[in-house]
């Protein structure tokens, strides 16, 4: 049986509150501190890690924290074919998955970087970026690649299976139901293993179990998939 993907809308915006830090607790605390004082976070920050390490979630959590303070920021990812010009109103520039940028996006990212550190008003902006590897290993234009490594370079580590199981069971308990080890192992084996997707799966299983008045078992999961 191959890994399955569910078409589930995000239950809530990614925030620091719904990020499961695990081995990344120190990095998350530092990002929270910087996000709440962006005017004092002018040293560039680069996060790197593999798939499901939480890079995009953390960038969106920073963006969310800035918005709550009434502060705007620029956002760029590989889906933006025509990135906007740098805006002096931004307190930070946030660039996700830099390793996927095409030539146009790399050119825009370099301009954002230069303008953020040397803006017209003389107040440097925070640059926060991510990639799948350390800056030195990125296949990017040299001027952008070197600048991504100028400041803080922080590694993110994906949760291990035991940590994922603990999180899933804890979240199930919070929703008022118990998951067996058999069901938890099934979820980790056949569904996307990033925590955001797993939490969405829990929400959908909870709703389907209530609708059908059945306990959450492997047959129930398969029955739910057949209704998709």
N, C-alpha and C positions, 0 to 999 in steps of 0.2 A: 504494500500500500504506500503510495507516494505521499509526500508532505502536502497538506491541504491548505488552502487559503480561503478565508471567509471575507465576504464583502460586507464589512461592518463599519459604520460611521464612527468617528472618534467620539467617545463618550464625553470627553472634556478636553479643554486646551492643555497641552503639556506645561506643567509648572514645576517649581522646585518641590512643592508639597506632594505631588504624585509621582516623583522620581524615586526609584529604589536604589539608593546609593551603593550598598554592598561594599566592595573593595575601593570604591571611588569617593568615599565620604569626605576625605580631606580636599579633594578637587572641588566637590560640590560646595563645601563650606566656603572655599575661597571665591568661587564664582558668585555665590550669594552676596558675599561681602562687597565684591567689586560692582555687582549689579545695583547695589543700593547706594553706591557712591561713584557713579560713572565719571564725574568730573575729576576724581582722583585716581582713575584707572587708565591713565594714558599709556601705560606700557602694553604693547600688543600681546595678545594671548592666543595660543594655538593649541587646540585639543586634537589628539589623534587616537585612533583605535579602530578595531575591526567592526564588522557588521554586528548590530545589536548591542554595541557598547554604550549607546545612549547619547551619541554626539548631537544629533538633530534635536532630540528632546531637550537637552540642556540649552542649546541655542534658543529654542523657542521659549524655554523657561526664563532666560535672561530677557528676551524681548517682552515677555509678559510682565516681568518685574519692572522693567523700564516704563511700560505703558501705565502701570498702576501708579507710578510716580508722576505721570503726566509728561514723560520724556519720550521723544521720538527717536527712532533708529532706522538705519538703512539695512535692508535684507537682500541677500543675493544667494541663489542656489542654481544648480545646473539646468533647472527647468525654465529659467528666465533668459529667453533668447536675446532680448534687448534690455540689458540692465540700465536703470536710470543713472543720470549724472549724480555726482556727490551733492548732497544738500547741506548747507551750512546750519540748518535747523537740527540736524541729527546730533545726538549726544554720543552715538556709537555707530560703528558699521559692523555688521554681522554677516559672515560669508561661510556658507555651509558646503561641505564636500568639495573643497577646492580641487581635489585631484580629478574631478569630472569636468572641469571648466574647459570650454572650447577657446579658440584664440580670441574671439570677441569678448568673452567673459573674463579671460585673463587680463586683457587690456583694461577693461573696466575696473577689475579688482585692484590692479596696480594703481590706477588713478584714485580710487577710493582710499587706498592705503596712504598715498602721498598727501592727498588733501586732508585726511584725518589727522596725520601727524604734523602737518604744516598748514593749518587752516588760516583763512584771511583774518580771523579775529584773534589769532595767536593762542587760542586755547585748544590744545590737542584733544582729539576724540579717542575713545577706546576702540581698538580693532580686535574683534573676536572672530576666529576662523577655525574650521575643522578640516580634517583630511583623514585618509585611511592609513597614513604612514607619517613618520617624522618629516619635517620640511626638506631635509637634505635628500630624501628618497623620492620626492615628488617629481613627476615628469611635467614640469611647468616652465614657463619662460624664466630665465635666470633672475631677473630683477624682482619678480614676484616671489619666487621660491626663497631667495635669500632674506627678503623682508619678513616673510612668514616666520622665520626662525630668529628674528631680532629680539623678541621678548621672552615671555613665559611659554615654554613648550611642555605641555602636560599630557601624560598618557592616561587613557581610559581603559578599563579592563571589563570585559563582559562577565556577567555573573556565571558561576558554575552551575551545574545541574542541581546540586544540593541546595544552593541558594535560591534558584528558581523554584524548586519544589516548596521550600519554606515560605517564599513570598506568595505562591499560588494558594497554599493552604491557609495562610494568614488572611488573605483577601477573601477567600471563601468563607472563613469563620466570620469575618466582618459583615458579610452579606447574609449570614444566618443559615448556612448549610455546610455540610462536611463533605470533603472529597476523599475518596479512598486512594491509596497508593496506586492502585491499578488505573484509575481514571487520570490521576496526575501524570503517570508515566505515559499514558496514551496521548495526552495533550502535548507533552514535550516531544514525543516521537513523531507525531503526524501533523502538527500545526507549526506555524511560524513561532520561533523560540524567543523573539524579542518580547520584553515584558508588556509593552504597550498593546501588542496584538493579543497576548495572553489575557490581559485584563479585560479587553473588549470581548474575548471569547467567554470569559467568566460571566460577564453581564448578559450575553446572549443566552448562555446555558441556564442562568438563573431565571430569565424571563420565560424561556421555553419550558423549563421544569414546572414553573408556576402555572403556565397555560395548560399543560397536559396533566398536571397533578401527579407527576412521577418524580422519583428520586433521580439524581444525576448519576448515570451509569454510562458505560461504553455503548450499550444498545440505544440509550436516549440520545447520545451524541450522534450516532449514525442516523437515527430517525430524524434528528434536527437537520442534518445535512441533506437528507432526501427531500426536505420541504423547501430547500433553497431555490 
